[in-house]
Amino acid sequence: MSRLIRMDRTGHSTLAEWTAGDEAGYEAAVVAFREELDRGYIGVLDEGEGRATHVRELPHEGLVILRAPIAGG
């Protein structure tokens, strides 16, 4: 099962879950993903062992984590 989660003050919130072949579930996840990107969140694909890759398009499989940008300057 693939998941889209957003890191927040509660730890994380699951925004969408879908399985291979569940095109309607995937499309709903794409809508949620794009809405969060528009709100300023950054999407990363979990690659295990503390590794992640920045994504701008929702992959069909995997765990995608949305996080707020790091402040600084």
PDB file of N, CA, C and O in Angstrom:
ATOM      1  N   MET A   1       0.840  -1.175   0.000  1.00  0.00           N
ATOM      2  CA  MET A   1       0.000   0.000   0.000  1.00  0.00           C
ATOM      3  C   MET A   1       0.888   1.242   0.000  1.00  0.00           C
ATOM      4  O   MET A   1       1.863   1.326   0.746  1.00  0.00           O
ATOM      5  N   SER A   2       0.536   2.185  -0.836  1.00  0.00           N
ATOM      6  CA  SER A   2       1.245   3.460  -0.897  1.00  0.00           C
ATOM      7  C   SER A   2       0.493   4.472  -0.045  1.00  0.00           C
ATOM      8  O   SER A   2      -0.723   4.392   0.127  1.00  0.00           O
ATOM      9  N   ARG A   3       1.265   5.439   0.490  1.00  0.00           N
ATOM     10  CA  ARG A   3       0.653   6.439   1.371  1.00  0.00           C
ATOM     11  C   ARG A   3       1.222   7.820   1.121  1.00  0.00           C
ATOM     12  O   ARG A   3       2.377   7.982   0.727  1.00  0.00           O
ATOM     13  N   LEU A   4       0.382   8.805   1.358  1.00  0.00           N
ATOM     14  CA  LEU A   4       0.767  10.214   1.345  1.00  0.00           C
ATOM     15  C   LEU A   4       0.493  10.745   2.738  1.00  0.00           C
ATOM     16  O   LEU A   4      -0.650  10.742   3.197  1.00  0.00           O
ATOM     17  N   ILE A   5       1.548  11.206   3.418  1.00  0.00           N
ATOM     18  CA  ILE A   5       1.376  11.740   4.764  1.00  0.00           C
ATOM     19  C   ILE A   5       1.962  13.146   4.845  1.00  0.00           C
ATOM     20  O   ILE A   5       2.861  13.512   4.088  1.00  0.00           O
ATOM     21  N   ARG A   6       1.422  13.927   5.791  1.00  0.00           N
ATOM     22  CA  ARG A   6       1.918  15.279   6.038  1.00  0.00           C
ATOM     23  C   ARG A   6       2.429  15.333   7.468  1.00  0.00           C
ATOM     24  O   ARG A   6       1.706  14.991   8.404  1.00  0.00           O
ATOM     25  N   MET A   7       3.677  15.764   7.638  1.00  0.00           N
ATOM     26  CA  MET A   7       4.230  15.962   8.971  1.00  0.00           C
ATOM     27  C   MET A   7       3.582  17.211   9.559  1.00  0.00           C
ATOM     28  O   MET A   7       3.514  18.257   8.915  1.00  0.00           O
ATOM     29  N   ASP A   8       3.109  17.079  10.794  1.00  0.00           N
ATOM     30  CA  ASP A   8       2.460  18.213  11.447  1.00  0.00           C
ATOM     31  C   ASP A   8       2.665  18.125  12.957  1.00  0.00           C
ATOM     32  O   ASP A   8       3.447  17.304  13.436  1.00  0.00           O
ATOM     33  N   ARG A   9       1.980  18.951  13.681  1.00  0.00           N
ATOM     34  CA  ARG A   9       2.179  19.024  15.136  1.00  0.00           C
ATOM     35  C   ARG A   9       1.779  17.749  15.867  1.00  0.00           C
ATOM     36  O   ARG A   9       2.220  17.525  16.994  1.00  0.00           O
ATOM     37  N   THR A  10       0.953  16.909  15.248  1.00  0.00           N
ATOM     38  CA  THR A  10       0.535  15.657  15.881  1.00  0.00           C
ATOM     39  C   THR A  10       1.520  14.529  15.589  1.00  0.00           C
ATOM     40  O   THR A  10       1.362  13.421  16.102  1.00  0.00           O
ATOM     41  N   GLY A  11       2.512  14.797  14.790  1.00  0.00           N
ATOM     42  CA  GLY A  11       3.452  13.773  14.317  1.00  0.00           C
ATOM     43  C   GLY A  11       3.292  13.644  12.810  1.00  0.00           C
ATOM     44  O   GLY A  11       4.174  14.031  12.044  1.00  0.00           O
ATOM     45  N   HIS A  12       2.145  13.090  12.390  1.00  0.00           N
ATOM     46  CA  HIS A  12       1.815  13.074  10.976  1.00  0.00           C
ATOM     47  C   HIS A  12       0.336  12.777  10.790  1.00  0.00           C
ATOM     48  O   HIS A  12      -0.312  12.183  11.652  1.00  0.00           O
ATOM     49  N   SER A  13      -0.182  13.206   9.641  1.00  0.00           N
ATOM     50  CA  SER A  13      -1.565  12.934   9.251  1.00  0.00           C
ATOM     51  C   SER A  13      -1.541  12.218   7.915  1.00  0.00           C
ATOM     52  O   SER A  13      -0.853  12.651   6.990  1.00  0.00           O
ATOM     53  N   THR A  14      -2.280  11.131   7.805  1.00  0.00           N
ATOM     54  CA  THR A  14      -2.389  10.419   6.536  1.00  0.00           C
ATOM     55  C   THR A  14      -3.412  11.148   5.670  1.00  0.00           C
ATOM     56  O   THR A  14      -4.565  11.323   6.065  1.00  0.00           O
ATOM     57  N   LEU A  15      -2.974  11.571   4.485  1.00  0.00           N
ATOM     58  CA  LEU A  15      -3.856  12.292   3.568  1.00  0.00           C
ATOM     59  C   LEU A  15      -4.481  11.370   2.539  1.00  0.00           C
ATOM     60  O   LEU A  15      -5.600  11.612   2.084  1.00  0.00           O
ATOM     61  N   ALA A  16      -3.755  10.292   2.159  1.00  0.00           N
ATOM     62  CA  ALA A  16      -4.276   9.366   1.144  1.00  0.00           C
ATOM     63  C   ALA A  16      -3.538   8.038   1.225  1.00  0.00           C
ATOM     64  O   ALA A  16      -2.376   7.971   1.624  1.00  0.00           O
ATOM     65  N   GLU A  17      -4.245   6.987   0.838  1.00  0.00           N
ATOM     66  CA  GLU A  17      -3.668   5.650   0.707  1.00  0.00           C
ATOM     67  C   GLU A  17      -4.236   5.031  -0.562  1.00  0.00           C
ATOM     68  O   GLU A  17      -5.409   5.228  -0.881  1.00  0.00           O
ATOM     69  N   TRP A  18      -3.412   4.286  -1.281  1.00  0.00           N
ATOM     70  CA  TRP A  18      -3.871   3.628  -2.499  1.00  0.00           C
ATOM     71  C   TRP A  18      -3.026   2.390  -2.744  1.00  0.00           C
ATOM     72  O   TRP A  18      -1.923   2.260  -2.212  1.00  0.00           O
ATOM     73  N   THR A  19      -3.550   1.489  -3.550  1.00  0.00           N
ATOM     74  CA  THR A  19      -2.839   0.263  -3.899  1.00  0.00           C
ATOM     75  C   THR A  19      -2.605   0.237  -5.399  1.00  0.00           C
ATOM     76  O   THR A  19      -3.213   1.006  -6.144  1.00  0.00           O
ATOM     77  N   ALA A  20      -1.727  -0.646  -5.837  1.00  0.00           N
ATOM     78  CA  ALA A  20      -1.471  -0.809  -7.270  1.00  0.00           C
ATOM     79  C   ALA A  20      -2.785  -1.147  -7.963  1.00  0.00           C
ATOM     80  O   ALA A  20      -3.531  -2.009  -7.499  1.00  0.00           O
ATOM     81  N   GLY A  21      -3.061  -0.487  -9.045  1.00  0.00           N
ATOM     82  CA  GLY A  21      -4.286  -0.724  -9.793  1.00  0.00           C
ATOM     83  C   GLY A  21      -5.475   0.098  -9.325  1.00  0.00           C
ATOM     84  O   GLY A  21      -6.518   0.088  -9.980  1.00  0.00           O
ATOM     85  N   ASP A  22      -5.350   0.806  -8.214  1.00  0.00           N
ATOM     86  CA  ASP A  22      -6.427   1.652  -7.687  1.00  0.00           C
ATOM     87  C   ASP A  22      -6.265   3.052  -8.266  1.00  0.00           C
ATOM     88  O   ASP A  22      -5.787   3.962  -7.589  1.00  0.00           O
ATOM     89  N   GLU A  23      -6.665   3.215  -9.516  1.00  0.00           N
ATOM     90  CA  GLU A  23      -6.449   4.489 -10.208  1.00  0.00           C
ATOM     91  C   GLU A  23      -7.237   5.625  -9.566  1.00  0.00           C
ATOM     92  O   GLU A  23      -6.744   6.751  -9.497  1.00  0.00           O
ATOM     93  N   ALA A  24      -8.446   5.352  -9.097  1.00  0.00           N
ATOM     94  CA  ALA A  24      -9.246   6.398  -8.452  1.00  0.00           C
ATOM     95  C   ALA A  24      -8.575   6.860  -7.151  1.00  0.00           C
ATOM     96  O   ALA A  24      -8.543   8.056  -6.859  1.00  0.00           O
ATOM     97  N   GLY A  25      -8.044   5.923  -6.379  1.00  0.00           N
ATOM     98  CA  GLY A  25      -7.340   6.263  -5.153  1.00  0.00           C
ATOM     99  C   GLY A  25      -6.084   7.065  -5.439  1.00  0.00           C
ATOM    100  O   GLY A  25      -5.770   8.021  -4.730  1.00  0.00           O
ATOM    101  N   TYR A  26      -5.362   6.666  -6.493  1.00  0.00           N
ATOM    102  CA  TYR A  26      -4.150   7.394  -6.873  1.00  0.00           C
ATOM    103  C   TYR A  26      -4.495   8.814  -7.313  1.00  0.00           C
ATOM    104  O   TYR A  26      -3.819   9.763  -6.917  1.00  0.00           O
ATOM    105  N   GLU A  27      -5.530   8.969  -8.120  1.00  0.00           N
ATOM    106  CA  GLU A  27      -5.904  10.300  -8.600  1.00  0.00           C
ATOM    107  C   GLU A  27      -6.331  11.209  -7.442  1.00  0.00           C
ATOM    108  O   GLU A  27      -6.027  12.402  -7.452  1.00  0.00           O
ATOM    109  N   ALA A  28      -7.024  10.662  -6.458  1.00  0.00           N
ATOM    110  CA  ALA A  28      -7.389  11.449  -5.271  1.00  0.00           C
ATOM    111  C   ALA A  28      -6.131  11.866  -4.516  1.00  0.00           C
ATOM    112  O   ALA A  28      -6.058  12.981  -3.998  1.00  0.00           O
ATOM    113  N   ALA A  29      -5.146  10.981  -4.451  1.00  0.00           N
ATOM    114  CA  ALA A  29      -3.877  11.300  -3.791  1.00  0.00           C
ATOM    115  C   ALA A  29      -3.139  12.401  -4.544  1.00  0.00           C
ATOM    116  O   ALA A  29      -2.531  13.273  -3.923  1.00  0.00           O
ATOM    117  N   VAL A  30      -3.185  12.370  -5.871  1.00  0.00           N
ATOM    118  CA  VAL A  30      -2.536  13.408  -6.681  1.00  0.00           C
ATOM    119  C   VAL A  30      -3.144  14.772  -6.372  1.00  0.00           C
ATOM    120  O   VAL A  30      -2.420  15.757  -6.232  1.00  0.00           O
ATOM    121  N   VAL A  31      -4.466  14.832  -6.267  1.00  0.00           N
ATOM    122  CA  VAL A  31      -5.146  16.096  -5.944  1.00  0.00           C
ATOM    123  C   VAL A  31      -4.686  16.596  -4.575  1.00  0.00           C
ATOM    124  O   VAL A  31      -4.350  17.771  -4.426  1.00  0.00           O
ATOM    125  N   ALA A  32      -4.669  15.711  -3.576  1.00  0.00           N
ATOM    126  CA  ALA A  32      -4.230  16.096  -2.230  1.00  0.00           C
ATOM    127  C   ALA A  32      -2.772  16.542  -2.246  1.00  0.00           C
ATOM    128  O   ALA A  32      -2.419  17.523  -1.591  1.00  0.00           O
ATOM    129  N   PHE A  33      -1.924  15.834  -2.985  1.00  0.00           N
ATOM    130  CA  PHE A  33      -0.499  16.170  -3.089  1.00  0.00           C
ATOM    131  C   PHE A  33      -0.325  17.574  -3.669  1.00  0.00           C
ATOM    132  O   PHE A  33       0.430  18.382  -3.127  1.00  0.00           O
ATOM    133  N   ARG A  34      -1.011  17.860  -4.754  1.00  0.00           N
ATOM    134  CA  ARG A  34      -0.894  19.173  -5.396  1.00  0.00           C
ATOM    135  C   ARG A  34      -1.402  20.297  -4.497  1.00  0.00           C
ATOM    136  O   ARG A  34      -0.825  21.384  -4.471  1.00  0.00           O
ATOM    137  N   GLU A  35      -2.486  20.033  -3.756  1.00  0.00           N
ATOM    138  CA  GLU A  35      -2.997  21.052  -2.837  1.00  0.00           C
ATOM    139  C   GLU A  35      -1.965  21.382  -1.765  1.00  0.00           C
ATOM    140  O   GLU A  35      -1.783  22.549  -1.416  1.00  0.00           O
ATOM    141  N   GLU A  36      -1.295  20.372  -1.247  1.00  0.00           N
ATOM    142  CA  GLU A  36      -0.283  20.610  -0.215  1.00  0.00           C
ATOM    143  C   GLU A  36       0.942  21.326  -0.795  1.00  0.00           C
ATOM    144  O   GLU A  36       1.521  22.186  -0.131  1.00  0.00           O
ATOM    145  N   LEU A  37       1.337  20.988  -2.009  1.00  0.00           N
ATOM    146  CA  LEU A  37       2.444  21.715  -2.643  1.00  0.00           C
ATOM    147  C   LEU A  37       2.073  23.182  -2.818  1.00  0.00           C
ATOM    148  O   LEU A  37       2.901  24.065  -2.598  1.00  0.00           O
ATOM    149  N   ASP A  38       0.828  23.443  -3.215  1.00  0.00           N
ATOM    150  CA  ASP A  38       0.366  24.826  -3.376  1.00  0.00           C
ATOM    151  C   ASP A  38       0.366  25.580  -2.050  1.00  0.00           C
ATOM    152  O   ASP A  38       0.498  26.804  -2.038  1.00  0.00           O
ATOM    153  N   ARG A  39       0.221  24.871  -0.942  1.00  0.00           N
ATOM    154  CA  ARG A  39       0.257  25.485   0.390  1.00  0.00           C
ATOM    155  C   ARG A  39       1.688  25.704   0.873  1.00  0.00           C
ATOM    156  O   ARG A  39       1.900  26.284   1.938  1.00  0.00           O
ATOM    157  N   GLY A  40       2.672  25.244   0.096  1.00  0.00           N
ATOM    158  CA  GLY A  40       4.063  25.482   0.445  1.00  0.00           C
ATOM    159  C   GLY A  40       4.806  24.278   0.987  1.00  0.00           C
ATOM    160  O   GLY A  40       5.990  24.380   1.311  1.00  0.00           O
ATOM    161  N   TYR A  41       4.134  23.136   1.094  1.00  0.00           N
ATOM    162  CA  TYR A  41       4.803  21.933   1.583  1.00  0.00           C
ATOM    163  C   TYR A  41       5.754  21.372   0.536  1.00  0.00           C
ATOM    164  O   TYR A  41       5.611  21.644  -0.656  1.00  0.00           O
ATOM    165  N   ILE A  42       6.712  20.598   0.984  1.00  0.00           N
ATOM    166  CA  ILE A  42       7.702  19.945   0.126  1.00  0.00           C
ATOM    167  C   ILE A  42       7.461  18.446   0.209  1.00  0.00           C
ATOM    168  O   ILE A  42       7.300  17.900   1.300  1.00  0.00           O
ATOM    169  N   GLY A  43       7.437  17.779  -0.939  1.00  0.00           N
ATOM    170  CA  GLY A  43       7.214  16.338  -0.975  1.00  0.00           C
ATOM    171  C   GLY A  43       8.528  15.580  -1.122  1.00  0.00           C
ATOM    172  O   GLY A  43       9.380  15.942  -1.933  1.00  0.00           O
ATOM    173  N   VAL A  44       8.678  14.521  -0.325  1.00  0.00           N
ATOM    174  CA  VAL A  44       9.850  13.654  -0.440  1.00  0.00           C
ATOM    175  C   VAL A  44       9.396  12.194  -0.459  1.00  0.00           C
ATOM    176  O   VAL A  44       8.468  11.809   0.252  1.00  0.00           O
ATOM    177  N   LEU A  45      10.059  11.400  -1.276  1.00  0.00           N
ATOM    178  CA  LEU A  45       9.803   9.966  -1.367  1.00  0.00           C
ATOM    179  C   LEU A  45      10.767   9.259  -0.435  1.00  0.00           C
ATOM    180  O   LEU A  45      11.983   9.370  -0.584  1.00  0.00           O
ATOM    181  N   ASP A  46      10.217   8.530   0.530  1.00  0.00           N
ATOM    182  CA  ASP A  46      11.026   7.792   1.494  1.00  0.00           C
ATOM    183  C   ASP A  46      11.753   6.651   0.775  1.00  0.00           C
ATOM    184  O   ASP A  46      11.128   5.843   0.087  1.00  0.00           O
ATOM    185  N   GLU A  47      13.063   6.595   0.939  1.00  0.00           N
ATOM    186  CA  GLU A  47      13.867   5.537   0.330  1.00  0.00           C
ATOM    187  C   GLU A  47      14.510   4.642   1.380  1.00  0.00           C
ATOM    188  O   GLU A  47      15.412   3.865   1.068  1.00  0.00           O
ATOM    189  N   GLY A  48      14.049   4.746   2.627  1.00  0.00           N
ATOM    190  CA  GLY A  48      14.547   3.894   3.696  1.00  0.00           C
ATOM    191  C   GLY A  48      15.868   4.373   4.261  1.00  0.00           C
ATOM    192  O   GLY A  48      16.570   5.171   3.641  1.00  0.00           O
ATOM    193  N   GLU A  49      16.200   3.879   5.441  1.00  0.00           N
ATOM    194  CA  GLU A  49      17.472   4.137   6.115  1.00  0.00           C
ATOM    195  C   GLU A  49      17.870   5.615   6.136  1.00  0.00           C
ATOM    196  O   GLU A  49      19.032   5.953   5.912  1.00  0.00           O
ATOM    197  N   GLY A  50      16.894   6.495   6.408  1.00  0.00           N
ATOM    198  CA  GLY A  50      17.197   7.922   6.518  1.00  0.00           C
ATOM    199  C   GLY A  50      17.439   8.623   5.198  1.00  0.00           C
ATOM    200  O   GLY A  50      18.011   9.712   5.169  1.00  0.00           O
ATOM    201  N   ARG A  51      17.008   8.007   4.095  1.00  0.00           N
ATOM    202  CA  ARG A  51      17.204   8.617   2.768  1.00  0.00           C
ATOM    203  C   ARG A  51      15.859   8.955   2.144  1.00  0.00           C
ATOM    204  O   ARG A  51      14.883   8.221   2.299  1.00  0.00           O
ATOM    205  N   ALA A  52      15.824  10.079   1.434  1.00  0.00           N
ATOM    206  CA  ALA A  52      14.605  10.509   0.753  1.00  0.00           C
ATOM    207  C   ALA A  52      14.995  11.341  -0.464  1.00  0.00           C
ATOM    208  O   ALA A  52      16.065  11.949  -0.512  1.00  0.00           O
ATOM    209  N   THR A  53      14.092  11.350  -1.450  1.00  0.00           N
ATOM    210  CA  THR A  53      14.299  12.117  -2.671  1.00  0.00           C
ATOM    211  C   THR A  53      13.164  13.114  -2.826  1.00  0.00           C
ATOM    212  O   THR A  53      11.992  12.761  -2.690  1.00  0.00           O
ATOM    213  N   HIS A  54      13.515  14.362  -3.113  1.00  0.00           N
ATOM    214  CA  HIS A  54      12.521  15.412  -3.353  1.00  0.00           C
ATOM    215  C   HIS A  54      11.705  15.039  -4.590  1.00  0.00           C
ATOM    216  O   HIS A  54      12.274  14.660  -5.614  1.00  0.00           O
ATOM    217  N   VAL A  55      10.371  15.143  -4.505  1.00  0.00           N
ATOM    218  CA  VAL A  55       9.503  14.842  -5.650  1.00  0.00           C
ATOM    219  C   VAL A  55       8.544  15.994  -5.889  1.00  0.00           C
ATOM    220  O   VAL A  55       8.043  16.614  -4.951  1.00  0.00           O
ATOM    221  N   ARG A  56       8.298  16.269  -7.161  1.00  0.00           N
ATOM    222  CA  ARG A  56       7.338  17.301  -7.546  1.00  0.00           C
ATOM    223  C   ARG A  56       6.098  16.691  -8.175  1.00  0.00           C
ATOM    224  O   ARG A  56       5.084  17.367  -8.355  1.00  0.00           O
ATOM    225  N   GLU A  57       6.183  15.415  -8.507  1.00  0.00           N
ATOM    226  CA  GLU A  57       5.057  14.636  -9.022  1.00  0.00           C
ATOM    227  C   GLU A  57       4.891  13.437  -8.109  1.00  0.00           C
ATOM    228  O   GLU A  57       5.881  12.855  -7.664  1.00  0.00           O
ATOM    229  N   LEU A  58       3.655  13.060  -7.826  1.00  0.00           N
ATOM    230  CA  LEU A  58       3.405  11.929  -6.935  1.00  0.00           C
ATOM    231  C   LEU A  58       3.709  10.620  -7.651  1.00  0.00           C
ATOM    232  O   LEU A  58       3.099  10.326  -8.679  1.00  0.00           O
ATOM    233  N   PRO A  59       4.646   9.825  -7.123  1.00  0.00           N
ATOM    234  CA  PRO A  59       4.918   8.527  -7.737  1.00  0.00           C
ATOM    235  C   PRO A  59       3.740   7.584  -7.507  1.00  0.00           C
ATOM    236  O   PRO A  59       2.953   7.778  -6.580  1.00  0.00           O
ATOM    237  N   HIS A  60       3.625   6.567  -8.352  1.00  0.00           N
ATOM    238  CA  HIS A  60       2.517   5.605  -8.230  1.00  0.00           C
ATOM    239  C   HIS A  60       2.668   4.699  -7.012  1.00  0.00           C
ATOM    240  O   HIS A  60       1.677   4.153  -6.528  1.00  0.00           O
ATOM    241  N   GLU A  61       3.881   4.531  -6.513  1.00  0.00           N
ATOM    242  CA  GLU A  61       4.110   3.637  -5.380  1.00  0.00           C
ATOM    243  C   GLU A  61       5.053   4.285  -4.376  1.00  0.00           C
ATOM    244  O   GLU A  61       5.905   5.097  -4.737  1.00  0.00           O
ATOM    245  N   GLY A  62       4.886   3.910  -3.102  1.00  0.00           N
ATOM    246  CA  GLY A  62       5.824   4.336  -2.075  1.00  0.00           C
ATOM    247  C   GLY A  62       5.175   5.191  -1.001  1.00  0.00           C
ATOM    248  O   GLY A  62       3.974   5.462  -1.020  1.00  0.00           O
ATOM    249  N   LEU A  63       6.011   5.601  -0.072  1.00  0.00           N
ATOM    250  CA  LEU A  63       5.607   6.495   1.007  1.00  0.00           C
ATOM    251  C   LEU A  63       6.113   7.884   0.666  1.00  0.00           C
ATOM    252  O   LEU A  63       7.319   8.105   0.561  1.00  0.00           O
ATOM    253  N   VAL A  64       5.192   8.817   0.494  1.00  0.00           N
ATOM    254  CA  VAL A  64       5.546  10.210   0.201  1.00  0.00           C
ATOM    255  C   VAL A  64       5.193  11.034   1.431  1.00  0.00           C
ATOM    256  O   VAL A  64       4.074  10.983   1.942  1.00  0.00           O
ATOM    257  N   ILE A  65       6.179  11.791   1.886  1.00  0.00           N
ATOM    258  CA  ILE A  65       6.035  12.605   3.086  1.00  0.00           C
ATOM    259  C   ILE A  65       6.048  14.069   2.681  1.00  0.00           C
ATOM    260  O   ILE A  65       6.925  14.511   1.939  1.00  0.00           O
ATOM    261  N   LEU A  66       5.081  14.806   3.169  1.00  0.00           N
ATOM    262  CA  LEU A  66       5.019  16.239   2.943  1.00  0.00           C
ATOM    263  C   LEU A  66       5.505  16.927   4.215  1.00  0.00           C
ATOM    264  O   LEU A  66       5.095  16.576   5.321  1.00  0.00           O
ATOM    265  N   ARG A  67       6.376  17.904   4.042  1.00  0.00           N
ATOM    266  CA  ARG A  67       6.900  18.626   5.198  1.00  0.00           C
ATOM    267  C   ARG A  67       6.979  20.103   4.857  1.00  0.00           C
ATOM    268  O   ARG A  67       7.096  20.486   3.693  1.00  0.00           O
ATOM    269  N   ALA A  68       6.913  20.921   5.894  1.00  0.00           N
ATOM    270  CA  ALA A  68       7.053  22.366   5.705  1.00  0.00           C
ATOM    271  C   ALA A  68       8.518  22.681   5.406  1.00  0.00           C
ATOM    272  O   ALA A  68       9.413  21.981   5.881  1.00  0.00           O
ATOM    273  N   PRO A  69       8.765  23.728   4.625  1.00  0.00           N
ATOM    274  CA  PRO A  69      10.158  24.115   4.364  1.00  0.00           C
ATOM    275  C   PRO A  69      10.855  24.524   5.655  1.00  0.00           C
ATOM    276  O   PRO A  69      10.209  25.004   6.587  1.00  0.00           O
ATOM    277  N   ILE A  70      12.142  24.341   5.711  1.00  0.00           N
ATOM    278  CA  ILE A  70      12.928  24.739   6.866  1.00  0.00           C
ATOM    279  C   ILE A  70      13.169  26.237   6.806  1.00  0.00           C
ATOM    280  O   ILE A  70      13.617  26.760   5.786  1.00  0.00           O
ATOM    281  N   ALA A  71      12.874  26.922   7.893  1.00  0.00           N
ATOM    282  CA  ALA A  71      13.071  28.374   7.948  1.00  0.00           C
ATOM    283  C   ALA A  71      14.542  28.695   8.159  1.00  0.00           C
ATOM    284  O   ALA A  71      15.285  27.913   8.752  1.00  0.00           O
ATOM    285  N   GLY A  72      14.932  29.804   7.685  1.00  0.00           N
ATOM    286  CA  GLY A  72      16.313  30.232   7.881  1.00  0.00           C
ATOM    287  C   GLY A  72      16.680  31.308   6.880  1.00  0.00           C
ATOM    288  O   GLY A  72      15.832  31.787   6.128  1.00  0.00           O
ATOM    289  N   GLY A  73      17.887  31.665   6.875  1.00  0.00           N
ATOM    290  CA  GLY A  73      18.230  32.684   5.918  1.00  0.00           C
ATOM    291  C   GLY A  73      19.562  33.150   6.063  1.00  0.00           C
ATOM    292  O   GLY A  73      19.996  34.024   5.311  1.00  0.00           O
TER     293      GLY A  73
END
